[in-house]
Amino acid sequence: MKSKARKIAFSVVTAVLIGAVISILADPVTLSLNRSKARSDIQKIKTEILMYQASTGSLPTTEQGLRALVEKPGNVSFWRQFASTVPMDPWHHEFYYERPSRHHNEEGYDVYSAGPDGKPGTADDIGNWKRIGP
């Protein structure tokens, strides 16, 4: 009986260790996929902002934010809905929008994800600006 119990215990320990190794190896891949999805989502949001600008004649203000793509701001004419919901990043946080751009990009606004840490203004932010350095 001891032999059978040892085999079962060995199998359970082996399964737990294999699961832990797979989890450790998969984490960087998941992070990379989420970053790629955030960049792709930002491109889609930029297109929606461009359509908003063509329709209304101006960009949303920081106060209106990306909600202006979903709900009509009070003082805007010729508005139409460009998104069904305020976009969420892969980490389940709303994307940020600021105008004018703090990163001096040519669009005149910043649209970004706060990244995995969920805190805007940190090194892991992913936005429509060009990164300088690594």
Buried (B, 14 or more C-beta within 10 A) or exposed (E): EEEEEEEEEEEEEEEEEEEEEEEEEEEEEEBEEBBEBBEEBBEEBBEBBEBBBEBBEEBBBEEBBBBBBBEBBEEBEEBEEBBEEBBEBBBEBBBBBBBEBEBEBEBEBBBBBBBBEEEBEEEBBBBBBEEEEE
